[in-house]
Amino acid sequence: MKPLTIGVLALQGDFIEHEAMLRNLGVDVRQVRLPKHLEGLDGLIIPGGESTTMGRLAVDFGLIEPLRAFGQEKPIWGTCAGAIFLARDVGREQPILGLMNMRVVRNAFGRQVDSFEIDLEVPALQAVDPDPRPFHAVFIRAPLFAEVFPPARVLATLPDGGIVAVQQGHLLATAFHPELTDDPRFHKYFLSLVEEVRARLQPLGDDVSGNGR
């Protein structure tokens, strides 16, 4: 089977860090700035940055509806601002995709100086990596997922119960920045969702081994 091809929305934000992590995992990576760049992708990461700027640029480049259509069929992972962009409710008027059943509080922990790091228990990650260590999460002007509604489900919380990682089928959202660590487990987890969807969408009769007839 050919390597996965993952897009990283490259309108603004920390897309380079996601690219590096994906390439270290042997994945083909493509920067996405226009609707045509979505063609042939197996999945997409929407990075951290500034959610209102990201939304405005997505409108300017005609990406809102193509991204929404892509996410209805294929996996998308949003980190920090990218997670805000995926949510149905962000508490204000701004361009969003509205794909995930959750209400987000923007900048829930304060300003840049209030950024922090913390170890999180994320049992779901053991599905792709047996490493039992907590995941060291980096929060920078991070959102909080105030409410999560089915079929979305919680993957990780802070010690006080604040929700910081959510999955809804093939959609994933994290309030923190796994790409700013040297721990690839969240990227592996996302790639497992991508592989699952690619297998399901594989046309009948295709030779998935890549060896031909």
N, CA, C and O of each residue as an XYZ file, in Angstrom:
852
protein
N       0.848     -1.195      0.000
C       0.000      0.000      0.000
C       0.882      1.243      0.000
O       1.882      1.306      0.714
N       0.508      2.216     -0.794
C       1.309      3.433     -0.870
C       1.258      4.175      0.464
O       0.303      4.027      1.226
N       2.301      4.984      0.745
C       2.303      5.739      2.005
C       1.104      6.673      2.092
O       0.573      7.126      1.078
N       0.694      6.949      3.312
C      -0.351      7.946      3.517
C       0.123      9.313      3.057
O       1.306      9.639      3.155
N      -0.806     10.102      2.557
C      -0.522     11.500      2.229
C      -1.403     12.377      3.106
O      -2.628     12.357      2.989
N      -0.777     13.138      3.977
C      -1.497     13.980      4.930
C      -1.256     15.445      4.574
O      -0.119     15.859      4.348
N      -2.314     16.206      4.526
C      -2.195     17.639      4.321
C      -2.081     18.359      5.646
O      -2.602     17.902      6.663
N      -1.392     19.492      5.627
C      -1.337     20.381      6.789
C      -1.777     21.761      6.314
O      -1.133     22.360      5.453
N      -2.874     22.263      6.874
C      -3.360     23.583      6.480
C      -2.275     24.609      6.796
O      -1.858     24.759      7.944
N      -1.828     25.312      5.757
C      -0.641     26.169      5.891
C      -0.982     27.632      5.637
O      -0.219     28.355      4.996
N      -2.127     28.057      6.142
C      -2.511     29.460      6.007
C      -1.756     30.328      6.993
O      -1.369     31.447      6.658
N      -1.542     29.838      8.194
C      -0.762     30.496      9.240
C      -0.651     29.531     10.409
O      -1.314     28.494     10.427
N       0.185     29.867     11.387
C       0.319     28.993     12.540
C       1.512     28.063     12.434
O       2.387     28.250     11.588
N       1.539     27.045     13.311
C       2.724     26.190     13.443
C       2.618     24.916     12.604
O       2.741     23.807     13.122
N       2.388     25.092     11.306
C       2.237     23.929     10.429
C       3.564     23.209     10.182
O       3.572     22.001      9.945
N       4.689     23.936     10.235
C       5.994     23.319      9.966
C       6.294     22.216     10.985
O       6.847     21.176     10.628
N       5.933     22.439     12.240
C       6.201     21.446     13.280
C       5.416     20.158     13.034
O       5.935     19.064     13.257
N       4.173     20.281     12.577
C       3.401     19.084     12.236
C       4.034     18.356     11.058
O       4.116     17.127     11.057
N       4.477     19.100     10.068
C       5.128     18.484      8.912
C       6.322     17.645      9.342
O       6.489     16.513      8.887
N       7.144     18.194     10.210
C       8.337     17.478     10.656
C       7.966     16.188     11.382
O       8.583     15.147     11.154
N       6.968     16.253     12.247
C       6.553     15.070     12.988
C       6.032     13.992     12.038
O       6.360     12.816     12.194
N       5.231     14.385     11.065
C       4.674     13.426     10.114
C       5.756     12.784      9.255
O       5.725     11.579      9.008
N       6.700     13.581      8.805
C       7.773     13.032      7.972
C       8.626     12.042      8.768
O       9.091     11.043      8.220
N       8.828     12.310     10.035
C       9.572     11.370     10.879
C       8.846     10.036     11.014
O       9.462      9.012     11.309
N       7.539     10.055     10.798
C       6.735      8.830     10.851
C       6.571      8.190      9.478
O       5.797      7.245      9.328
N       7.288      8.693      8.474
C       7.278      8.091      7.148
C       6.079      8.440      6.292
O       5.725      7.699      5.375
N       5.454      9.571      6.593
C       4.236      9.979      5.891
C       4.571     11.055      4.860
O       5.388     11.939      5.119
N       3.937     10.975      3.690
C       4.037     12.052      2.706
C       3.195     13.232      3.179
O       2.073     13.045      3.649
N       3.728     14.444      3.057
C       3.059     15.632      3.583
C       2.886     16.658      2.469
O       3.765     16.840      1.626
N       1.741     17.318      2.484
C       1.472     18.377      1.521
C       0.906     19.595      2.251
O      -0.015     19.462      3.057
N       1.446     20.764      1.976
C       0.869     21.989      2.510
C      -0.410     22.327      1.736
O      -0.460     22.220      0.510
N      -1.436     22.736      2.481
C      -2.746     23.049      1.887
C      -3.015     24.534      2.049
O      -3.076     25.054      3.163
N      -3.176     25.213      0.909
C      -3.529     26.633      0.915
C      -4.714     26.938      0.008
O      -5.346     27.987      0.135
N      -5.014     26.017     -0.909
C      -6.093     26.197     -1.874
C      -6.934     24.927     -1.926
O      -6.452     23.856     -1.560
N      -8.187     25.031     -2.377
C      -9.029     23.833     -2.459
C      -8.404     22.692     -3.251
O      -8.579     21.528     -2.888
N      -7.682     22.998     -4.319
C      -7.103     21.939     -5.147
C      -6.058     21.125     -4.389
O      -5.778     19.985     -4.760
N      -5.482     21.693     -3.339
C      -4.469     20.977     -2.571
C      -5.063     19.854     -1.728
O      -4.325     19.015     -1.212
N      -6.387     19.827     -1.582
C      -7.042     18.756     -0.827
C      -7.194     17.476     -1.637
O      -7.444     16.410     -1.076
N      -7.047     17.577     -2.935
C      -7.281     16.420     -3.811
C      -6.267     15.315     -3.525
O      -5.059     15.553     -3.507
N      -6.772     14.113     -3.302
C      -5.911     12.953     -3.102
C      -5.361     12.786     -1.705
O      -4.617     11.839     -1.452
N      -5.704     13.677     -0.787
C      -5.218     13.540      0.591
C      -5.973     12.438      1.329
O      -7.151     12.189      1.070
N      -5.272     11.785      2.249
C      -5.907     10.783      3.112
C      -6.401     11.391      4.417
O      -7.289     10.831      5.060
N      -5.843     12.523      4.816
C      -6.241     13.186      6.045
C      -5.645     14.580      6.071
O      -4.840     14.944      5.214
N      -6.051     15.356      7.068
C      -5.628     16.753      7.149
C      -5.439     17.156      8.607
O      -6.228     16.778      9.473
N      -4.389     17.926      8.868
C      -4.179     18.532     10.182
C      -4.364     20.040     10.063
O      -3.802     20.677      9.172
N      -5.153     20.597     10.966
C      -5.316     22.048     11.058
C      -4.549     22.486     12.300
O      -4.944     22.138     13.414
N      -3.470     23.236     12.139
C      -2.558     23.501     13.253
C      -3.030     24.610     14.171
O      -4.070     25.232     13.954
N      -2.233     24.839     15.205
C      -2.458     25.985     16.064
C      -2.088     27.277     15.351
O      -1.435     27.270     14.308
N      -2.517     28.367     15.933
C      -2.286     29.683     15.349
C      -3.259     30.664     15.977
O      -3.378     30.738     17.200
N      -3.949     31.412     15.139
C      -4.967     32.350     15.605
C      -6.246     32.046     14.849
O      -6.306     32.221     13.632
N      -7.280     31.589     15.567
C      -8.441     31.005     14.908
C      -9.210     31.995     14.049
O      -9.716     31.621     12.991
N      -9.311     33.260     14.478
C     -10.049     34.223     13.658
C      -9.292     34.541     12.378
O      -9.899     34.677     11.316
N      -7.969     34.659     12.469
C      -7.152     34.893     11.273
C      -7.231     33.695     10.338
O      -7.376     33.855      9.126
N      -7.137     32.503     10.898
C      -7.223     31.292     10.104
C      -8.559     31.222      9.370
O      -8.603     30.899      8.183
N      -9.648     31.524     10.078
C     -10.968     31.494      9.460
C     -11.110     32.522      8.354
O     -11.667     32.235      7.295
N     -10.604     33.722      8.604
C     -10.696     34.772      7.592
C      -9.911     34.407      6.332
O     -10.382     34.633      5.217
N      -8.719     33.843      6.511
C      -7.923     33.429      5.356
C      -8.584     32.269      4.618
O      -8.547     32.210      3.389
N      -9.190     31.345      5.368
C      -9.893     30.232      4.723
C     -11.034     30.740      3.856
O     -11.282     30.202      2.777
N     -11.732     31.776      4.320
C     -12.788     32.397      3.509
C     -12.182     33.032      2.265
O     -12.682     32.842      1.157
N     -11.105     33.786      2.451
C     -10.472     34.488      1.327
C     -10.001     33.527      0.246
O     -10.061     33.853     -0.939
N      -9.528     32.338      0.642
C      -9.004     31.372     -0.319
C     -10.041     30.335     -0.755
O      -9.700     29.349     -1.408
N     -11.305     30.560     -0.392
C     -12.372     29.660     -0.842
C     -12.291     28.269     -0.252
O     -12.656     27.294     -0.909
N     -11.814     28.163      0.989
C     -11.561     26.856      1.580
C     -12.650     26.354      2.521
O     -12.671     25.165      2.841
N     -13.541     27.206      2.968
C     -14.485     26.784      4.005
C     -15.311     25.573      3.560
O     -15.293     24.542      4.231
N     -16.010     25.678      2.476
C     -16.863     24.557      2.039
C     -16.043     23.343      1.624
O     -16.426     22.228      1.980
N     -14.924     23.490      0.884
C     -14.103     22.309      0.587
C     -13.573     21.616      1.835
O     -13.537     20.387      1.885
N     -13.161     22.382      2.845
C     -12.699     21.769      4.091
C     -13.836     21.050      4.802
O     -13.652     19.956      5.335
N     -14.999     21.664      4.807
C     -16.163     21.051      5.456
C     -16.531     19.735      4.772
O     -16.813     18.738      5.436
N     -16.524     19.744      3.447
C     -16.834     18.526      2.689
C     -15.775     17.453      2.931
O     -16.102     16.275      3.074
N     -14.513     17.860      2.977
C     -13.429     16.907      3.232
C     -13.621     16.241      4.590
O     -13.494     15.022      4.708
N     -13.927     17.038      5.619
C     -14.066     16.504      6.963
C     -15.276     15.619      7.159
O     -15.319     14.838      8.109
N     -16.258     15.723      6.285
C     -17.415     14.837      6.384
C     -17.081     13.427      5.917
O     -17.799     12.474      6.220
N     -15.982     13.305      5.174
C     -15.607     12.001      4.638
C     -14.282     11.480      5.181
O     -14.125     10.281      5.414
N     -13.324     12.394      5.381
C     -11.976     11.969      5.735
C     -11.520     12.624      7.044
O     -12.070     13.642      7.464
N     -10.507     12.024      7.680
C     -10.078     12.508      8.997
C      -9.452     13.901      8.967
O      -8.677     14.240      8.072
N      -9.809     14.688      9.966
C      -9.166     15.969     10.240
C      -8.822     16.005     11.725
O      -9.597     15.566     12.574
N      -7.645     16.535     12.010
C      -7.221     16.752     13.396
C      -6.914     18.234     13.567
O      -6.093     18.795     12.840
N      -7.569     18.855     14.517
C      -7.311     20.249     14.826
C      -6.613     20.387     16.163
O      -7.063     19.825     17.162
N      -5.494     21.144     16.193
C      -4.781     21.395     17.444
C      -4.924     22.864     17.815
O      -4.671     23.742     16.991
N      -5.325     23.131     19.038
C      -5.472     24.483     19.573
C      -6.418     25.311     18.684
O      -7.622     25.056     18.683
N      -5.909     26.283     17.941
C      -6.778     27.072     17.058
C      -7.484     26.182     16.040
O      -8.626     26.448     15.665
N      -6.805     25.123     15.593
C      -7.437     24.189     14.663
C      -8.631     23.489     15.268
O      -9.607     23.200     14.575
N      -8.557     23.211     16.582
C      -9.693     22.605     17.271
C     -10.863     23.574     17.355
O     -12.017     23.171     17.206
N     -10.574     24.844     17.592
C     -11.627     25.870     17.589
C     -12.314     25.902     16.232
O     -13.540     25.984     16.149
N     -11.521     25.838     15.174
C     -12.024     25.884     13.808
C     -12.961     24.714     13.503
O     -13.864     24.845     12.677
N     -12.751     23.565     14.169
C     -13.586     22.383     13.934
C     -14.914     22.413     14.685
O     -15.851     21.712     14.302
N     -15.009     23.205     15.739
C     -16.145     23.124     16.661
C     -17.431     23.708     16.083
O     -17.404     24.510     15.149
N     -18.560     23.285     16.659
C     -19.867     23.831     16.260
C     -20.174     25.150     16.948
O     -20.897     25.983     16.401
N     -19.633     25.346     18.140
C     -19.963     26.532     18.931
C     -18.693     27.084     19.558
O     -18.052     26.417     20.370
N     -18.329     28.314     19.175
C     -17.127     28.950     19.732
C     -17.476     30.218     20.495
O     -16.586     30.975     20.883
N     -18.770     30.457     20.712
C     -19.201     31.558     21.558
C     -19.150     32.929     20.918
O     -19.336     33.934     21.603
N     -18.904     32.992     19.629
C     -18.854     34.279     18.934
C     -18.976     34.040     17.439
O     -18.867     32.906     16.974
N     -19.199     35.098     16.696
C     -19.300     34.994     15.243
C     -17.906     35.013     14.622
O     -17.189     36.007     14.732
N     -17.529     33.934     13.982
C     -16.297     33.863     13.209
C     -16.404     32.651     12.287
O     -17.171     31.732     12.578
N     -15.663     32.626     11.196
C     -15.748     31.480     10.282
C     -15.241     30.206     10.950
O     -14.113     30.170     11.442
N     -16.063     29.169     10.972
C     -15.684     27.868     11.520
C     -16.240     26.782     10.611
O     -17.089     27.041      9.758
N     -15.747     25.563     10.805
C     -16.232     24.441     10.007
C     -17.462     23.785     10.637
O     -18.285     23.217      9.918
N     -17.604     23.851     11.961
C     -18.788     23.319     12.625
C     -18.962     21.820     12.486
O     -20.090     21.335     12.397
N     -17.863     21.078     12.467
C     -17.934     19.640     12.229
C     -18.021     18.807     13.509
O     -18.504     17.675     13.473
N     -17.562     19.347     14.635
C     -17.515     18.550     15.857
C     -18.514     19.079     16.884
O     -18.650     20.287     17.076
N     -19.204     18.153     17.537
C     -20.256     18.489     18.488
C     -19.668     18.883     19.842
O     -19.692     18.110     20.800
N     -19.145     20.094     19.893
C     -18.575     20.577     21.147
C     -18.638     22.100     21.187
O     -18.654     22.778     20.160
N     -18.673     22.605     22.413
C     -18.632     24.052     22.638
C     -17.264     24.408     23.201
O     -16.806     23.826     24.184
N     -16.629     25.365     22.562
C     -15.252     25.710     22.898
C     -15.202     27.092     23.550
O     -15.896     28.017     23.127
N     -14.381     27.215     24.575
C     -14.067     28.509     25.173
C     -12.678     28.905     24.695
O     -11.694     28.235     25.011
N     -12.596     29.982     23.940
C     -11.317     30.447     23.420
C     -10.458     31.055     24.536
O     -10.981     31.658     25.473
N      -9.143     30.889     24.423
C      -8.205     31.464     25.403
C      -8.661     31.209     26.846
O      -8.675     32.113     27.681
N      -9.024     29.975     27.106
C      -9.647     29.643     28.390
C      -8.701     29.788     29.574
O      -9.151     29.910     30.713
N      -7.396     29.775     29.320
C      -6.434     29.800     30.420
C      -5.709     31.136     30.539
O      -4.793     31.272     31.350
N      -6.108     32.122     29.739
C      -5.489     33.429     29.846
C      -4.576     33.741     28.678
O      -4.708     33.171     27.595
N      -3.650     34.651     28.912
C      -2.776     35.168     27.870
C      -1.559     34.268     27.652
O      -1.409     33.232     28.299
N      -0.695     34.688     26.724
C       0.512     33.926     26.395
C       1.340     33.620     27.641
O       1.891     32.525     27.761
N       1.432     34.562     28.556
C       2.253     34.355     29.762
C       1.656     33.289     30.673
O       2.337     32.787     31.568
N       0.404     32.942     30.455
C      -0.247     31.916     31.262
C      -0.149     30.529     30.634
O      -0.783     29.586     31.107
N       0.647     30.403     29.567
C       0.864     29.093     28.952
C       1.503     28.143     29.965
O       2.208     28.575     30.877
N       1.248     26.852     29.794
C       1.761     25.883     30.766
C       1.917     24.517     30.110
O       1.450     24.284     28.995
N       2.590     23.616     30.834
C       2.766     22.240     30.401
C       2.335     21.319     31.532
O       2.510     21.629     32.710
N       1.763     20.173     31.147
C       1.259     19.247     32.159
C       1.212     17.844     31.575
O       1.018     17.676     30.371
N       1.390     16.835     32.424
C       1.270     15.444     31.995
C      -0.196     15.016     32.051
O      -0.888     15.253     33.040
N      -0.655     14.378     30.967
C      -2.041     13.948     30.855
C      -2.127     12.433     30.685
O      -1.308     11.829     29.992
N      -3.108     11.838     31.312
C      -3.412     10.427     31.074
C      -4.332     10.335     29.864
O      -5.423     10.905     29.856
N      -3.880      9.609     28.839
C      -4.675      9.456     27.601
C      -4.717      7.968     27.255
O      -3.925      7.511     26.430
N      -5.617      7.208     27.862
C      -5.643      5.757     27.640
C      -5.783      5.361     26.173
O      -5.271      4.316     25.773
N      -6.458      6.163     25.369
C      -6.679      5.814     23.960
C      -5.376      5.636     23.199
O      -5.330      4.884     22.225
N      -4.321      6.310     23.623
C      -3.055      6.235     22.889
C      -2.438      4.844     22.935
O      -1.620      4.505     22.080
N      -2.815      4.035     23.921
C      -2.245      2.700     24.007
C      -2.737      1.796     22.882
O      -2.209      0.700     22.692
N      -3.725      2.238     22.149
C      -4.177      1.479     20.978
C      -3.136      1.495     19.874
O      -3.133      0.608     19.020
N      -2.243      2.494     19.874
C      -1.237      2.603     18.811
C       0.181      2.514     19.344
O       1.119      2.357     18.562
N       0.363      2.610     20.661
C       1.699      2.580     21.246
C       1.570      2.112     22.692
O       0.813      2.706     23.459
N       2.290      1.060     23.081
C       2.141      0.515     24.443
C       2.808      1.354     25.528
O       2.707      1.019     26.708
N       3.482      2.428     25.156
C       4.163      3.278     26.131
C       3.165      3.721     27.211
O       2.175      4.377     26.889
N       3.404      3.376     28.488
C       2.434      3.692     29.540
C       2.573      5.101     30.117
O       1.771      5.501     30.961
N       3.587      5.860     29.671
C       3.813      7.181     30.259
C       2.655      8.130     29.969
O       1.995      8.003     28.938
N       2.401      9.080     30.868
C       1.462     10.163     30.543
C       1.981     10.938     29.334
O       3.166     10.885     29.007
N       1.077     11.652     28.683
C       1.476     12.483     27.541
C       1.770     13.884     28.052
O       0.935     14.499     28.715
N       2.960     14.386     27.742
C       3.352     15.725     28.184
C       2.756     16.744     27.225
O       3.189     16.851     26.077
N       1.765     17.491     27.693
C       0.993     18.388     26.836
C       1.419     19.836     27.039
O       1.617     20.294     28.165
N       1.554     20.548     25.917
C       1.960     21.953     25.916
C       0.742     22.811     25.562
O       0.165     22.661     24.485
N       0.356     23.710     26.472
C      -0.798     24.582     26.284
C      -0.315     26.016     26.077
O       0.378     26.570     26.929
N      -0.685     26.617     24.936
C      -0.287     27.991     24.631
C      -1.541     28.779     24.226
O      -2.110     28.532     23.163
N      -1.961     29.709     25.057
C      -3.213     30.455     24.810
C      -4.307     29.485     24.373
O      -4.990     29.702     23.372
N      -4.452     28.439     25.125
C      -5.245     27.293     24.699
C      -6.734     27.474     24.944
O      -7.145     28.195     25.853
N      -7.544     26.802     24.113
C      -8.977     26.734     24.377
C      -9.284     25.621     25.370
O      -8.407     24.835     25.730
N     -10.519     25.566     25.802
C     -11.036     24.476     26.621
C     -12.338     24.013     25.980
O     -13.128     24.828     25.503
N     -12.556     22.705     25.973
C     -13.787     22.161     25.403
C     -14.827     22.082     26.527
O     -14.878     21.116     27.288
N     -15.654     23.134     26.604
C     -16.547     23.299     27.749
C     -17.649     22.255     27.796
O     -18.030     21.802     28.875
N     -18.167     21.866     26.627
C     -19.215     20.847     26.547
C     -18.963     19.986     25.318
O     -18.547     20.475     24.267
N     -19.224     18.695     25.476
C     -19.051     17.732     24.390
C     -20.334     16.926     24.277
O     -20.846     16.419     25.274
N     -20.853     16.810     23.061
C     -22.134     16.158     22.826
C     -21.947     14.956     21.902
O     -21.156     15.022     20.961
N     -22.674     13.845     22.159
C     -22.559     12.670     21.298
C     -22.826     13.041     19.833
O     -23.646     13.909     19.536
N     -22.107     12.358     18.922
C     -21.236     11.198     19.131
C     -19.804     11.534     19.526
O     -18.974     10.628     19.609
N     -19.485     12.797     19.771
C     -18.142     13.147     20.233
C     -17.910     12.539     21.614
O     -18.843     12.379     22.401
N     -16.650     12.203     21.894
C     -16.312     11.615     23.193
C     -15.002     12.210     23.697
O     -14.156     12.643     22.914
N     -14.857     12.221     24.994
C     -13.693     12.812     25.641
C     -12.538     11.816     25.649
O     -12.715     10.654     26.012
N     -11.343     12.280     25.242
C     -10.139     11.449     25.294
C      -9.223     11.816     26.451
O      -8.511     10.957     26.971
N      -9.232     13.087     26.862
C      -8.322     13.502     27.936
C      -8.882     14.708     28.656
O      -9.542     15.561     28.062
N      -8.603     14.764     29.964
C      -9.016     15.902     30.784
C      -7.852     16.346     31.656
O      -6.910     15.592     31.902
N      -7.940     17.585     32.114
C      -7.018     18.092     33.119
C      -7.396     17.521     34.484
O      -8.486     16.967     34.630
N      -6.532     17.640     35.476
C      -6.874     17.135     36.818
C      -8.171     17.711     37.373
O      -8.856     17.045     38.149
N      -8.524     18.949     36.984
C      -9.767     19.542     37.478
C     -10.984     19.157     36.646
O     -12.086     19.648     36.894
N     -10.794     18.285     35.664
C     -11.906     17.811     34.837
C     -12.097     18.562     33.543
O     -12.941     18.179     32.732
N     -11.340     19.621     33.323
C     -11.459     20.365     32.074
C     -11.102     19.502     30.876
O     -10.073     18.827     30.874
N     -11.954     19.526     29.855
C     -11.791     18.645     28.694
C     -10.798     19.262     27.712
O     -10.943     20.420     27.321
N      -9.774     18.475     27.308
C      -8.729     19.017     26.439
C      -8.434     18.149     25.219
O      -7.594     18.523     24.400
N      -9.091     17.015     25.073
C      -8.948     16.203     23.857
C     -10.268     15.492     23.594
O     -10.870     14.912     24.498
N     -10.707     15.548     22.341
C     -12.017     15.019     21.954
C     -11.887     14.299     20.615
O     -11.139     14.720     19.733
N     -12.634     13.203     20.485
C     -12.718     12.498     19.209
C     -14.177     12.346     18.821
O     -15.029     12.061     19.663
N     -14.455     12.538     17.545
C     -15.790     12.296     17.003
C     -15.617     11.501     15.717
O     -15.428     12.070     14.641
N     -15.686     10.179     15.841
C     -15.442      9.341     14.677
C     -14.039      9.566     14.141
O     -13.056      9.323     14.840
N     -13.946     10.030     12.900
C     -12.632     10.250     12.282
C     -12.116     11.675     12.493
O     -11.134     12.077     11.869
N     -12.770     12.435     13.363
C     -12.339     13.800     13.665
C     -11.715     13.844     15.054
O     -12.197     13.199     15.985
N     -10.629     14.621     15.181
C      -9.876     14.672     16.426
C      -9.568     16.127     16.755
O      -9.261     16.920     15.864
N      -9.651     16.473     18.028
C      -9.352     17.835     18.465
C      -8.558     17.786     19.763
O      -8.914     17.068     20.697
N      -7.467     18.569     19.808
C      -6.693     18.699     21.039
C      -6.495     20.178     21.330
O      -6.189     20.959     20.429
N      -6.670     20.561     22.591
C      -6.471     21.947     22.988
C      -4.994     22.293     23.090
O      -4.629     23.467     23.138
N      -4.154     21.283     23.121
C      -2.714     21.452     23.300
C      -1.966     21.148     21.999
O      -2.583     20.892     20.965
N      -0.631     21.180     22.061
C       0.225     21.121     20.877
C       1.147     19.896     20.908
O       2.298     20.028     21.326
N       0.696     18.723     20.489
C       1.592     17.559     20.453
C       2.786     17.746     19.523
O       3.827     17.118     19.719
N       2.647     18.595     18.522
C       3.745     18.810     17.563
C       4.919     19.558     18.177
O       5.997     19.599     17.585
N       4.732     20.151     19.354
C       5.810     20.880     20.015
C       6.564     20.004     21.016
O       7.352     20.506     21.818
N       6.320     18.710     20.964
C       7.038     17.746     21.798
C       7.797     16.780     20.888
O       7.703     16.857     19.663
N       8.547     15.874     21.506
C       9.192     14.817     20.728
C       8.450     13.498     20.871
O       9.004     12.435     20.589
N       7.204     13.563     21.308
C       6.377     12.377     21.525
C       5.402     12.239     20.355
O       4.515     13.078     20.196
N       5.551     11.190     19.528
C       4.710     11.067     18.331
C       3.391     10.335     18.541
O       2.696     10.045     17.567
N       3.027     10.027     19.785
C       1.883      9.132     19.984
C       0.565      9.715     19.489
O      -0.256      8.973     18.950
N       0.330     11.018     19.653
C      -0.923     11.570     19.150
C      -0.942     11.570     17.628
O      -1.992     11.350     17.024
N       0.203     11.814     17.002
C       0.260     11.748     15.542
C       0.022     10.313     15.066
O      -0.655     10.094     14.061
N       0.578      9.340     15.787
C       0.317      7.946     15.454
C      -1.178      7.626     15.588
O      -1.754      6.916     14.763
N      -1.785      8.163     16.640
C      -3.210      7.905     16.847
C      -4.036      8.476     15.696
O      -4.947      7.819     15.190
N      -3.711      9.701     15.288
C      -4.426     10.286     14.155
C      -4.211      9.450     12.897
O      -5.160      9.207     12.152
N      -2.996      9.011     12.652
C      -2.722      8.206     11.462
C      -3.488      6.883     11.498
O      -3.856      6.358     10.447
N      -3.730      6.343     12.686
C      -4.544      5.120     12.775
C      -5.976      5.387     12.327
O      -6.599      4.525     11.707
N      -6.510      6.580     12.635
C      -7.844      6.936     12.158
C      -7.843      7.076     10.637
O      -8.786      6.663      9.962
N      -6.771      7.665     10.111
C      -6.651      7.841      8.664
C      -6.596      6.488      7.962
O      -7.274      6.276      6.957
N      -5.792      5.582      8.491
C      -5.669      4.257      7.872
C      -6.997      3.509      7.904
O      -7.348      2.817      6.948
N      -7.723      3.648      8.988
C      -9.027      2.990      9.110
C      -9.998      3.505      8.056
O     -10.705      2.722      7.421
N     -10.031      4.830      7.869
C     -10.937      5.407      6.876
C     -10.479      5.054      5.469
O     -11.307      4.749      4.610
N      -9.168      5.091      5.217
C      -8.687      4.756      3.878
C      -9.055      3.324      3.513
O      -9.448      3.059      2.376
N      -8.933      2.401      4.459
C      -9.300      1.012      4.197
C     -10.785      0.891      3.882
O     -11.182      0.113      3.013
N     -11.603      1.663      4.591
C     -13.041      1.614      4.360
C     -13.432      2.197      3.010
O     -14.368      1.726      2.366
N     -12.698      3.237      2.587
C     -13.019      3.898      1.323
C     -12.356      3.251      0.117
O     -12.629      3.628     -1.023
N     -11.473      2.264      0.368
C     -10.763      1.616     -0.734
C     -11.774      0.970     -1.679
O     -12.564      0.132     -1.246
N     -11.766      1.342     -2.958
C     -12.729      0.750     -3.898
C     -12.547     -0.753     -3.997
O     -11.424     -1.258     -3.973
N     -13.658     -1.461     -4.107
C     -13.599     -2.910     -4.263
C     -12.815     -3.249     -5.516
O     -12.990     -2.623     -6.562
N     -11.950     -4.246     -5.403
C     -11.166     -4.669     -6.556
C      -9.813     -4.012     -6.626
O      -8.956     -4.456     -7.390
N      -9.589     -2.959     -5.848
C      -8.268     -2.333     -5.837
C      -7.277     -3.258     -5.155
O      -7.616     -3.946     -4.192
N      -6.057     -3.272     -5.657
C      -5.002     -4.071     -5.054
C      -4.299     -3.225     -4.011
O      -3.405     -2.450     -4.351
N      -4.685     -3.355     -2.737
C      -4.122     -2.502     -1.710
C      -2.677     -2.849     -1.396
O      -1.986     -2.068     -0.741
N      -2.206     -4.009     -1.851
C      -0.818     -4.354     -1.591
C       0.145     -3.561     -2.428
O       1.320     -3.441     -2.080
N      -0.336     -3.007     -3.545
C       0.526     -2.241     -4.431
C       1.369     -3.117     -5.335
O       2.266     -2.617     -6.012
N       1.093     -4.451     -5.362
C       1.907     -5.366     -6.154
C       1.328     -5.652     -7.539
O       1.935     -6.368     -8.335
N       0.162     -5.096     -7.820
C      -0.444     -5.339     -9.129
C      -1.078     -6.714     -9.169
O      -1.185     -7.402     -8.154
N      -1.491     -7.093    -10.349
C      -2.154     -8.400    -10.513
C      -1.120     -9.472    -10.822
O      -1.473    -10.638    -10.995
